[in-house]
Amino acid sequence: MTATVITGWTAISAYGYGAAAFADGLAGGPARLTEAPPGTDLPPGGAFLVPDFDLRGRLGRKGTKAMDRGTGLALTAVADLIERTGGDIAQRADTGLVLGTSFGSTESMMEFTRQSLTGERPWFVDPALMPYGVMNATAGQCAIWHGLRGPNATLAGGRGTALLGLRYARRLLRNNRAARVLTGAVEDYSRARAWLWEQRPEAARDEAARGGAARGEAALGEAAVMLLVEPAGGPRPALAEVLTVESRHALDGSPAVALADCVRSALKFTGVEPDQVALVSTSGAGELETVGDLLGGRARVLPVLADLVGETAAVSAALQVAAVLVEAPGHRGQIALVTSVDTDGPVACALLRLADV
């Protein structure tokens, strides 16, 4: 069976645009927190925003009148990745796209609903908002803009969504549904998302607090991360091999048990010994103790991304993979473990073998 490898990536976050900006940002510590302007109808506190993002300035006026910020971020990330990988993956029927999100554009959904309730008639709504009120709108727009005519899918699985996207991409490749797949996730900052986060249930707040003081206090962040996944031996050198992706659901409210089973299964399936894992990236939801017990505490643990660029929801695991790839040159040929735990019970992990060149 041909191995599946990551051959390119990009990240747009509070650190800026592209892989280099993300790597430089990680080396410099937390990104800049943007405070809510006085007098605005936003929750108190700030957010980790992508700096100087102007949707129309980057994408033009045509087709962007009602476009939401998240779709603009995703389009920008896909364009950057296509440019970085030579441009030969665009305008192709054999290039697939798998994109992760939490809800799609909550701002578009809520505004469409608000107009139907406050307008003179329920049907007096802005029809241009309709396409962006469904979850798969962003993935569809990315495919249309960049000519990605292969399989197109939208996933929603909590913080570990991007790991599920990697697994989905592997299946597409192994079943010859696509020759290459762009996979990743996007979350934008909006008034609607900010108030949903502010009013989240107490159980979610308690879970976040168990992840550590900084994790419990994490402000919202926005980001778009895209990975290029291909069969090994293609025209582009591998950055990392995706050995396996495992997922579970903590039905009993005990994510530690589900996570331990998830990691053990991944190690057993790949034949990787615990002491072979050199790098670990966690979502910061309290999984470090479980992972430390399984690996013996010998692996280097990377900083929690939520403390650096904010709570990015569905993009969290994608940023974790990006952080691992930043460290790849110093850990050639070694194994990295990425783990993710979400409030509602989803648990996932991935084992990556970093390239040895």
C-alpha atoms as a printed R data frame, in Angstrom:
    type eleno elety resid chain resno       x      y       z
1   ATOM     1    CA   MET     A     1   0.000  0.000   0.000
2   ATOM     2    CA   THR     A     2   1.468  3.362  -1.053
3   ATOM     3    CA   ALA     A     3   2.264  5.669   1.831
4   ATOM     4    CA   THR     A     4   0.397  8.956   2.218
5   ATOM     5    CA   VAL     A     5   2.591 12.006   2.716
6   ATOM     6    CA   ILE     A     6   2.220 15.725   3.385
7   ATOM     7    CA   THR     A     7   4.082 17.616   0.675
8   ATOM     8    CA   GLY     A     8   3.089 21.219   1.355
9   ATOM     9    CA   TRP     A     9   1.323 23.450   3.841
10  ATOM    10    CA   THR     A    10   0.381 26.990   4.691
11  ATOM    11    CA   ALA     A    11  -1.098 28.712   7.714
12  ATOM    12    CA   ILE     A    12  -2.928 32.005   8.041
13  ATOM    13    CA   SER     A    13  -3.327 33.031  11.654
14  ATOM    14    CA   ALA     A    14  -2.730 35.887  14.080
15  ATOM    15    CA   TYR     A    15   0.957 35.426  13.222
16  ATOM    16    CA   GLY     A    16   0.348 36.489   9.633
17  ATOM    17    CA   TYR     A    17   0.270 34.861   6.219
18  ATOM    18    CA   GLY     A    18   2.116 31.725   5.143
19  ATOM    19    CA   ALA     A    19   4.354 29.038   6.583
20  ATOM    20    CA   ALA     A    20   7.310 31.362   7.221
21  ATOM    21    CA   ALA     A    21   5.203 33.838   9.194
22  ATOM    22    CA   PHE     A    22   3.781 30.996  11.284
23  ATOM    23    CA   ALA     A    23   7.233 29.567  12.019
24  ATOM    24    CA   ASP     A    24   8.595 32.987  12.953
25  ATOM    25    CA   GLY     A    25   5.583 33.606  15.170
26  ATOM    26    CA   LEU     A    26   6.032 30.358  17.076
27  ATOM    27    CA   ALA     A    27   9.630 31.314  17.791
28  ATOM    28    CA   GLY     A    28   8.544 34.710  19.120
29  ATOM    29    CA   GLY     A    29   5.830 33.685  21.577
30  ATOM    30    CA   PRO     A    30   2.112 34.611  21.719
31  ATOM    31    CA   ALA     A    31   0.578 36.580  18.872
32  ATOM    32    CA   ARG     A    32  -0.873 40.047  19.371
33  ATOM    33    CA   LEU     A    33  -4.288 40.149  21.028
34  ATOM    34    CA   THR     A    34  -6.642 42.649  19.398
35  ATOM    35    CA   GLU     A    35  -8.889 44.343  21.958
36  ATOM    36    CA   ALA     A    36 -12.538 44.976  21.132
37  ATOM    37    CA   PRO     A    37 -12.977 48.643  20.148
38  ATOM    38    CA   PRO     A    38 -14.856 50.722  22.778
39  ATOM    39    CA   GLY     A    39 -18.568 51.035  22.158
40  ATOM    40    CA   THR     A    40 -18.848 47.995  19.898
41  ATOM    41    CA   ASP     A    41 -21.416 45.285  20.451
42  ATOM    42    CA   LEU     A    42 -18.808 42.622  21.234
43  ATOM    43    CA   PRO     A    43 -18.081 40.619  24.370
44  ATOM    44    CA   PRO     A    44 -15.400 42.046  26.657
45  ATOM    45    CA   GLY     A    45 -11.813 41.061  26.014
46  ATOM    46    CA   GLY     A    46 -10.022 40.655  22.741
47  ATOM    47    CA   ALA     A    47  -9.369 38.106  20.027
48  ATOM    48    CA   PHE     A    48  -6.418 36.799  18.038
49  ATOM    49    CA   LEU     A    49  -7.227 38.146  14.582
50  ATOM    50    CA   VAL     A    50  -5.468 37.639  11.270
51  ATOM    51    CA   PRO     A    51  -3.656 40.971  10.826
52  ATOM    52    CA   ASP     A    52  -4.801 43.422   8.156
53  ATOM    53    CA   PHE     A    53  -7.165 41.004   6.437
54  ATOM    54    CA   ASP     A    54  -9.232 42.828   3.820
55  ATOM    55    CA   LEU     A    55 -11.426 40.371   1.956
56  ATOM    56    CA   ARG     A    56 -12.082 42.493  -1.110
57  ATOM    57    CA   GLY     A    57  -8.552 43.824  -1.134
58  ATOM    58    CA   ARG     A    58  -7.211 40.271  -1.467
59  ATOM    59    CA   LEU     A    59  -9.884 38.657  -3.612
60  ATOM    60    CA   GLY     A    60 -11.332 41.577  -5.555
61  ATOM    61    CA   ARG     A    61 -14.877 42.918  -5.659
62  ATOM    62    CA   LYS     A    62 -16.332 40.356  -8.044
63  ATOM    63    CA   GLY     A    63 -18.213 37.623  -6.198
64  ATOM    64    CA   THR     A    64 -17.304 38.873  -2.719
65  ATOM    65    CA   LYS     A    65 -20.192 41.229  -1.871
66  ATOM    66    CA   ALA     A    66 -21.862 38.828   0.585
67  ATOM    67    CA   MET     A    67 -18.883 36.540   1.176
68  ATOM    68    CA   ASP     A    68 -18.143 35.805   4.816
69  ATOM    69    CA   ARG     A    69 -14.737 36.317   6.387
70  ATOM    70    CA   GLY     A    70 -14.092 32.592   6.860
71  ATOM    71    CA   THR     A    71 -14.560 31.854   3.164
72  ATOM    72    CA   GLY     A    72 -12.177 34.689   2.348
73  ATOM    73    CA   LEU     A    73  -9.563 33.270   4.705
74  ATOM    74    CA   ALA     A    74  -9.919 29.786   3.216
75  ATOM    75    CA   LEU     A    75  -9.666 31.078  -0.354
76  ATOM    76    CA   THR     A    76  -6.528 32.990   0.566
77  ATOM    77    CA   ALA     A    77  -4.962 29.917   2.191
78  ATOM    78    CA   VAL     A    78  -5.742 27.675  -0.784
79  ATOM    79    CA   ALA     A    79  -4.311 30.254  -3.178
80  ATOM    80    CA   ASP     A    80  -1.126 30.512  -1.109
81  ATOM    81    CA   LEU     A    81  -0.676 26.738  -0.983
82  ATOM    82    CA   ILE     A    82  -1.232 26.402  -4.734
83  ATOM    83    CA   GLU     A    83   1.377 29.082  -5.384
84  ATOM    84    CA   ARG     A    84   3.882 27.484  -2.986
85  ATOM    85    CA   THR     A    85   3.541 24.051  -4.594
86  ATOM    86    CA   GLY     A    86   4.065 25.183  -8.166
87  ATOM    87    CA   GLY     A    87   0.505 25.851  -9.284
88  ATOM    88    CA   ASP     A    88   0.084 22.508 -11.060
89  ATOM    89    CA   ILE     A    89  -2.554 21.289  -8.601
90  ATOM    90    CA   ALA     A    90  -5.153 23.887  -9.617
91  ATOM    91    CA   GLN     A    91  -7.649 23.573 -12.489
92  ATOM    92    CA   ARG     A    92  -7.512 19.790 -12.193
93  ATOM    93    CA   ALA     A    93 -10.220 17.140 -12.081
94  ATOM    94    CA   ASP     A    94  -8.018 14.891  -9.950
95  ATOM    95    CA   THR     A    95  -7.412 17.401  -7.125
96  ATOM    96    CA   GLY     A    96  -9.749 16.969  -4.159
97  ATOM    97    CA   LEU     A    97 -10.551 19.272  -1.258
98  ATOM    98    CA   VAL     A    98 -11.494 18.327   2.315
99  ATOM    99    CA   LEU     A    99 -12.239 21.303   4.551
100 ATOM   100    CA   GLY     A   100 -13.040 21.375   8.257
101 ATOM   101    CA   THR     A   101 -15.234 23.839  10.134
102 ATOM   102    CA   SER     A   102 -17.371 24.023  13.258
103 ATOM   103    CA   PHE     A   103 -20.594 25.448  11.839
104 ATOM   104    CA   GLY     A   104 -19.658 27.287   8.687
105 ATOM   105    CA   SER     A   105 -20.384 31.012   8.873
106 ATOM   106    CA   THR     A   106 -22.376 31.567  12.073
107 ATOM   107    CA   GLU     A   107 -22.568 35.248  11.205
108 ATOM   108    CA   SER     A   108 -24.273 34.550   7.860
109 ATOM   109    CA   MET     A   109 -26.645 32.012   9.415
110 ATOM   110    CA   MET     A   110 -27.703 34.322  12.223
111 ATOM   111    CA   GLU     A   111 -28.046 37.384  10.005
112 ATOM   112    CA   PHE     A   112 -30.236 35.474   7.542
113 ATOM   113    CA   THR     A   113 -32.437 34.282  10.414
114 ATOM   114    CA   ARG     A   114 -32.545 37.754  11.976
115 ATOM   115    CA   GLN     A   115 -33.735 39.301   8.721
116 ATOM   116    CA   SER     A   116 -36.547 36.739   8.433
117 ATOM   117    CA   LEU     A   117 -37.739 37.666  11.941
118 ATOM   118    CA   THR     A   118 -37.337 41.442  11.822
119 ATOM   119    CA   GLY     A   119 -38.253 42.207   8.205
120 ATOM   120    CA   GLU     A   120 -41.676 43.379   7.105
121 ATOM   121    CA   ARG     A   121 -42.250 39.877   5.726
122 ATOM   122    CA   PRO     A   122 -40.389 36.646   6.635
123 ATOM   123    CA   TRP     A   123 -39.178 36.294   3.040
124 ATOM   124    CA   PHE     A   124 -37.718 39.807   2.899
125 ATOM   125    CA   VAL     A   125 -34.153 38.574   3.310
126 ATOM   126    CA   ASP     A   126 -30.919 39.147   1.432
127 ATOM   127    CA   PRO     A   127 -30.700 36.178  -0.977
128 ATOM   128    CA   ALA     A   128 -26.941 36.696  -1.352
129 ATOM   129    CA   LEU     A   129 -26.529 35.481   2.237
130 ATOM   130    CA   MET     A   130 -28.204 32.149   1.519
131 ATOM   131    CA   PRO     A   131 -25.193 30.296   0.006
132 ATOM   132    CA   TYR     A   132 -22.999 31.181   2.970
133 ATOM   133    CA   GLY     A   133 -25.573 29.984   5.479
134 ATOM   134    CA   VAL     A   134 -24.733 26.321   4.833
135 ATOM   135    CA   MET     A   135 -21.660 24.506   6.106
136 ATOM   136    CA   ASN     A   136 -20.237 23.407   2.771
137 ATOM   137    CA   ALA     A   137 -20.334 26.854   1.154
138 ATOM   138    CA   THR     A   138 -16.667 27.587   1.833
139 ATOM   139    CA   ALA     A   139 -15.399 24.277   0.446
140 ATOM   140    CA   GLY     A   140 -17.523 24.790  -2.655
141 ATOM   141    CA   GLN     A   141 -16.219 28.311  -3.200
142 ATOM   142    CA   CYS     A   142 -12.610 27.134  -2.831
143 ATOM   143    CA   ALA     A   143 -13.192 24.504  -5.506
144 ATOM   144    CA   ILE     A   144 -14.918 26.945  -7.865
145 ATOM   145    CA   TRP     A   145 -12.337 29.711  -7.517
146 ATOM   146    CA   HIS     A   146  -9.333 27.422  -7.972
147 ATOM   147    CA   GLY     A   147 -10.724 24.800 -10.345
148 ATOM   148    CA   LEU     A   148 -10.433 21.874  -7.924
149 ATOM   149    CA   ARG     A   149 -12.812 19.499  -9.661
150 ATOM   150    CA   GLY     A   150 -12.104 16.373  -7.639
151 ATOM   151    CA   PRO     A   151 -14.032 15.191  -4.556
152 ATOM   152    CA   ASN     A   152 -15.196 18.025  -2.304
153 ATOM   153    CA   ALA     A   153 -16.121 17.439   1.325
154 ATOM   154    CA   THR     A   154 -16.821 19.408   4.493
155 ATOM   155    CA   LEU     A   155 -16.159 17.895   7.920
156 ATOM   156    CA   ALA     A   156 -17.094 19.035  11.427
157 ATOM   157    CA   GLY     A   157 -15.589 17.127  14.345
158 ATOM   158    CA   GLY     A   158 -14.519 19.614  16.987
159 ATOM   159    CA   ARG     A   159 -10.894 20.503  17.638
160 ATOM   160    CA   GLY     A   160  -9.695 17.316  15.969
161 ATOM   161    CA   THR     A   161 -11.461 18.016  12.661
162 ATOM   162    CA   ALA     A   162  -8.229 18.414  10.693
163 ATOM   163    CA   LEU     A   163  -7.044 14.964  11.800
164 ATOM   164    CA   LEU     A   164 -10.304 13.490  10.540
165 ATOM   165    CA   GLY     A   165  -9.637 15.391   7.317
166 ATOM   166    CA   LEU     A   166  -6.252 13.714   6.990
167 ATOM   167    CA   ARG     A   167  -7.898 10.314   7.369
168 ATOM   168    CA   TYR     A   168 -10.552 11.227   4.810
169 ATOM   169    CA   ALA     A   169  -7.863 12.381   2.381
170 ATOM   170    CA   ARG     A   170  -5.970  9.093   2.803
171 ATOM   171    CA   ARG     A   171  -9.096  7.137   1.871
172 ATOM   172    CA   LEU     A   172  -9.636  9.252  -1.231
173 ATOM   173    CA   LEU     A   173  -6.063  8.635  -2.361
174 ATOM   174    CA   ARG     A   174  -6.049  4.920  -1.602
175 ATOM   175    CA   ASN     A   175  -9.315  4.379  -3.455
176 ATOM   176    CA   ASN     A   176  -8.035  6.349  -6.485
177 ATOM   177    CA   ARG     A   177 -10.708  9.016  -6.072
178 ATOM   178    CA   ALA     A   178  -8.079 11.744  -6.341
179 ATOM   179    CA   ALA     A   179  -4.408 12.115  -7.203
180 ATOM   180    CA   ARG     A   180  -3.850 14.706  -4.485
181 ATOM   181    CA   VAL     A   181  -5.985 16.324  -1.793
182 ATOM   182    CA   LEU     A   182  -5.908 19.714  -0.146
183 ATOM   183    CA   THR     A   183  -7.145 19.287   3.405
184 ATOM   184    CA   GLY     A   184  -7.353 21.635   6.339
185 ATOM   185    CA   ALA     A   185  -9.776 23.816   8.260
186 ATOM   186    CA   VAL     A   186 -10.939 27.387   8.739
187 ATOM   187    CA   GLU     A   187 -12.563 29.447  11.492
188 ATOM   188    CA   ASP     A   188 -13.213 33.163  11.387
189 ATOM   189    CA   TYR     A   189 -13.883 35.682  14.126
190 ATOM   190    CA   SER     A   190 -17.314 37.283  14.022
191 ATOM   191    CA   ARG     A   191 -19.778 38.930  16.357
192 ATOM   192    CA   ALA     A   192 -21.989 35.829  16.271
193 ATOM   193    CA   ARG     A   193 -19.186 33.411  17.109
194 ATOM   194    CA   ALA     A   194 -17.892 35.717  19.843
195 ATOM   195    CA   TRP     A   195 -21.234 35.790  21.655
196 ATOM   196    CA   LEU     A   196 -21.738 32.030  21.270
197 ATOM   197    CA   TRP     A   197 -18.320 31.538  22.861
198 ATOM   198    CA   GLU     A   198 -19.101 34.033  25.626
199 ATOM   199    CA   GLN     A   199 -22.337 32.223  26.475
200 ATOM   200    CA   ARG     A   200 -21.062 28.659  26.194
201 ATOM   201    CA   PRO     A   201 -22.257 26.205  28.878
202 ATOM   202    CA   GLU     A   202 -20.506 26.063  32.226
203 ATOM   203    CA   ALA     A   203 -19.432 22.479  31.491
204 ATOM   204    CA   ALA     A   204 -17.377 23.716  28.556
205 ATOM   205    CA   ARG     A   205 -15.801 26.425  30.696
206 ATOM   206    CA   ASP     A   206 -14.896 23.865  33.366
207 ATOM   207    CA   GLU     A   207 -13.355 21.550  30.771
208 ATOM   208    CA   ALA     A   208 -11.234 24.373  29.400
209 ATOM   209    CA   ALA     A   209 -10.086 25.338  32.874
210 ATOM   210    CA   ARG     A   210  -8.915 21.777  33.532
211 ATOM   211    CA   GLY     A   211  -6.542 22.214  30.609
212 ATOM   212    CA   GLY     A   212  -4.608 24.824  32.583
213 ATOM   213    CA   ALA     A   213  -4.971 28.453  33.588
214 ATOM   214    CA   ALA     A   214  -3.879 29.797  30.232
215 ATOM   215    CA   ARG     A   215  -6.103 27.297  28.397
216 ATOM   216    CA   GLY     A   216  -9.129 28.268  30.488
217 ATOM   217    CA   GLU     A   217  -8.548 31.948  29.769
218 ATOM   218    CA   ALA     A   218  -7.908 31.491  26.034
219 ATOM   219    CA   ALA     A   219  -9.452 34.157  23.844
220 ATOM   220    CA   LEU     A   220 -11.017 33.315  20.514
221 ATOM   221    CA   GLY     A   221  -8.743 33.103  17.517
222 ATOM   222    CA   GLU     A   222  -9.211 32.743  13.788
223 ATOM   223    CA   ALA     A   223  -7.111 30.842  11.277
224 ATOM   224    CA   ALA     A   224  -7.044 28.914   8.023
225 ATOM   225    CA   VAL     A   225  -4.594 26.037   7.503
226 ATOM   226    CA   MET     A   226  -4.225 23.910   4.391
227 ATOM   227    CA   LEU     A   227  -2.115 20.782   3.847
228 ATOM   228    CA   LEU     A   228  -1.307 19.131   0.526
229 ATOM   229    CA   VAL     A   229  -1.553 15.349   0.842
230 ATOM   230    CA   GLU     A   230  -0.304 13.025  -1.891
231 ATOM   231    CA   PRO     A   231   0.888  9.448  -2.424
232 ATOM   232    CA   ALA     A   232   4.582  8.974  -1.690
233 ATOM   233    CA   GLY     A   233   6.945  9.052  -4.649
234 ATOM   234    CA   GLY     A   234   5.270 11.944  -6.433
235 ATOM   235    CA   PRO     A   235   6.865 15.070  -7.905
236 ATOM   236    CA   ARG     A   236   7.120 16.877  -4.568
237 ATOM   237    CA   PRO     A   237   9.338 15.784  -1.674
238 ATOM   238    CA   ALA     A   238   7.585 14.539   1.453
239 ATOM   239    CA   LEU     A   239   7.588 16.656   4.583
240 ATOM   240    CA   ALA     A   240   5.992 13.947   6.719
241 ATOM   241    CA   GLU     A   241   4.292 10.593   6.280
242 ATOM   242    CA   VAL     A   242   0.844 10.125   7.795
243 ATOM   243    CA   LEU     A   243   1.243  6.760   9.530
244 ATOM   244    CA   THR     A   244  -2.263  6.569  10.990
245 ATOM   245    CA   VAL     A   245  -5.170  8.570  12.372
246 ATOM   246    CA   GLU     A   246  -7.339  7.193  15.165
247 ATOM   247    CA   SER     A   247 -10.499  8.617  16.723
248 ATOM   248    CA   ARG     A   248 -12.810  7.816  19.603
249 ATOM   249    CA   HIS     A   249 -15.707  9.413  21.475
250 ATOM   250    CA   ALA     A   250 -15.758  9.761  25.264
251 ATOM   251    CA   LEU     A   251 -19.381  8.814  25.871
252 ATOM   252    CA   ASP     A   252 -18.892  8.600  29.643
253 ATOM   253    CA   GLY     A   253 -17.381 12.054  29.958
254 ATOM   254    CA   SER     A   254 -13.898 10.638  30.589
255 ATOM   255    CA   PRO     A   255 -11.720 11.725  27.653
256 ATOM   256    CA   ALA     A   256  -8.558 10.392  29.321
257 ATOM   257    CA   VAL     A   257  -9.707  6.778  28.890
258 ATOM   258    CA   ALA     A   258 -10.741  7.338  25.264
259 ATOM   259    CA   LEU     A   259  -7.489  9.160  24.503
260 ATOM   260    CA   ALA     A   260  -5.355  6.425  26.048
261 ATOM   261    CA   ASP     A   261  -7.153  3.806  23.959
262 ATOM   262    CA   CYS     A   262  -6.767  5.989  20.871
263 ATOM   263    CA   VAL     A   263  -2.999  6.421  21.288
264 ATOM   264    CA   ARG     A   264  -2.396  2.752  22.191
265 ATOM   265    CA   SER     A   265  -4.293  1.697  19.077
266 ATOM   266    CA   ALA     A   266  -2.238  4.056  16.895
267 ATOM   267    CA   LEU     A   267   1.044  2.750  18.322
268 ATOM   268    CA   LYS     A   268  -0.008 -0.870  17.915
269 ATOM   269    CA   PHE     A   269  -1.269 -0.419  14.359
270 ATOM   270    CA   THR     A   270   1.940  1.267  13.192
271 ATOM   271    CA   GLY     A   271   4.367 -0.813  15.251
272 ATOM   272    CA   VAL     A   272   5.812  2.348  16.803
273 ATOM   273    CA   GLU     A   273   7.240  1.909  20.296
274 ATOM   274    CA   PRO     A   274   6.356  4.593  22.888
275 ATOM   275    CA   ASP     A   275   9.996  5.608  23.276
276 ATOM   276    CA   GLN     A   276  10.240  6.258  19.517
277 ATOM   277    CA   VAL     A   277   7.874  9.248  19.725
278 ATOM   278    CA   ALA     A   278  10.060 12.351  19.731
279 ATOM   279    CA   LEU     A   279   7.507 15.169  19.456
280 ATOM   280    CA   VAL     A   280   4.056 15.629  20.973
281 ATOM   281    CA   SER     A   281   1.525 18.343  20.212
282 ATOM   282    CA   THR     A   282  -1.634 18.420  22.340
283 ATOM   283    CA   SER     A   283  -4.769 20.523  22.062
284 ATOM   284    CA   GLY     A   284  -4.303 21.678  25.645
285 ATOM   285    CA   ALA     A   285  -7.483 20.049  26.925
286 ATOM   286    CA   GLY     A   286  -5.822 18.148  29.756
287 ATOM   287    CA   GLU     A   287  -4.395 15.264  27.703
288 ATOM   288    CA   LEU     A   288  -0.753 15.797  28.624
289 ATOM   289    CA   GLU     A   289  -0.835 13.580  31.724
290 ATOM   290    CA   THR     A   290  -2.367 10.697  29.785
291 ATOM   291    CA   VAL     A   291   0.116 11.034  26.940
292 ATOM   292    CA   GLY     A   292   3.032 11.353  29.361
293 ATOM   293    CA   ASP     A   293   2.066  8.121  31.104
294 ATOM   294    CA   LEU     A   294   1.845  6.258  27.793
295 ATOM   295    CA   LEU     A   295   5.116  7.575  26.379
296 ATOM   296    CA   GLY     A   296   7.105  7.657  29.567
297 ATOM   297    CA   GLY     A   297   7.631 11.410  29.478
298 ATOM   298    CA   ARG     A   298  10.551 11.200  27.045
299 ATOM   299    CA   ALA     A   299   9.066 13.113  24.096
300 ATOM   300    CA   ARG     A   300   9.405 16.855  23.635
301 ATOM   301    CA   VAL     A   301   6.060 18.584  24.139
302 ATOM   302    CA   LEU     A   302   5.293 21.559  21.902
303 ATOM   303    CA   PRO     A   303   3.504 24.660  23.263
304 ATOM   304    CA   VAL     A   304  -0.296 24.666  23.303
305 ATOM   305    CA   LEU     A   305  -1.424 26.669  20.276
306 ATOM   306    CA   ALA     A   306  -4.544 28.015  22.009
307 ATOM   307    CA   ASP     A   307  -2.256 29.936  24.350
308 ATOM   308    CA   LEU     A   308  -0.412 31.467  21.393
309 ATOM   309    CA   VAL     A   309  -3.028 32.183  18.710
310 ATOM   310    CA   GLY     A   310  -6.313 31.656  20.569
311 ATOM   311    CA   GLU     A   311  -9.088 29.079  20.562
312 ATOM   312    CA   THR     A   312  -9.435 28.213  16.885
313 ATOM   313    CA   ALA     A   313 -11.918 25.344  17.248
314 ATOM   314    CA   ALA     A   314 -11.885 23.194  14.085
315 ATOM   315    CA   VAL     A   315  -8.498 24.584  13.017
316 ATOM   316    CA   SER     A   316  -6.782 23.554  16.270
317 ATOM   317    CA   ALA     A   317  -5.405 20.212  15.086
318 ATOM   318    CA   ALA     A   318  -4.381 21.675  11.724
319 ATOM   319    CA   LEU     A   319  -2.290 24.272  13.542
320 ATOM   320    CA   GLN     A   320  -0.805 21.483  15.657
321 ATOM   321    CA   VAL     A   321   0.259 19.601  12.520
322 ATOM   322    CA   ALA     A   322   1.724 22.832  11.146
323 ATOM   323    CA   ALA     A   323   3.683 23.332  14.376
324 ATOM   324    CA   VAL     A   324   5.071 19.800  14.067
325 ATOM   325    CA   LEU     A   325   6.120 20.479  10.466
326 ATOM   326    CA   VAL     A   326   7.936 23.622  11.623
327 ATOM   327    CA   GLU     A   327  10.022 21.385  13.911
328 ATOM   328    CA   ALA     A   328  10.643 18.745  11.234
329 ATOM   329    CA   PRO     A   329  14.133 19.899  10.138
330 ATOM   330    CA   GLY     A   330  15.445 19.340  13.657
331 ATOM   331    CA   HIS     A   331  13.798 15.920  14.045
332 ATOM   332    CA   ARG     A   332  14.410 14.214  10.714
333 ATOM   333    CA   GLY     A   333  13.053 10.698  10.444
334 ATOM   334    CA   GLN     A   334  11.473 10.839  13.899
335 ATOM   335    CA   ILE     A   335   7.896 10.227  15.019
336 ATOM   336    CA   ALA     A   336   5.452 12.930  16.101
337 ATOM   337    CA   LEU     A   337   2.161 12.434  17.942
338 ATOM   338    CA   VAL     A   338  -0.695 14.916  17.587
339 ATOM   339    CA   THR     A   339  -3.606 14.588  20.026
340 ATOM   340    CA   SER     A   340  -6.927 16.386  20.259
341 ATOM   341    CA   VAL     A   341  -9.738 16.375  22.825
342 ATOM   342    CA   ASP     A   342 -12.979 18.342  22.552
343 ATOM   343    CA   THR     A   343 -15.576 19.380  25.132
344 ATOM   344    CA   ASP     A   344 -18.362 17.276  23.632
345 ATOM   345    CA   GLY     A   345 -16.331 14.063  23.663
346 ATOM   346    CA   PRO     A   346 -14.536 13.700  20.302
347 ATOM   347    CA   VAL     A   347 -10.971 12.412  20.729
348 ATOM   348    CA   ALA     A   348  -8.426 11.927  17.957
349 ATOM   349    CA   CYS     A   349  -4.723 11.371  17.430
350 ATOM   350    CA   ALA     A   350  -2.320 11.026  14.523
351 ATOM   351    CA   LEU     A   351   1.163  9.615  14.165
352 ATOM   352    CA   LEU     A   352   3.462 11.299  11.663
353 ATOM   353    CA   ARG     A   353   6.924 10.234  10.541
354 ATOM   354    CA   LEU     A   354   8.911 13.336   9.728
355 ATOM   355    CA   ALA     A   355  10.952 13.310   6.540
356 ATOM   356    CA   ASP     A   356  14.605 12.308   6.948
357 ATOM   357    CA   VAL     A   357  15.944 14.701   4.294
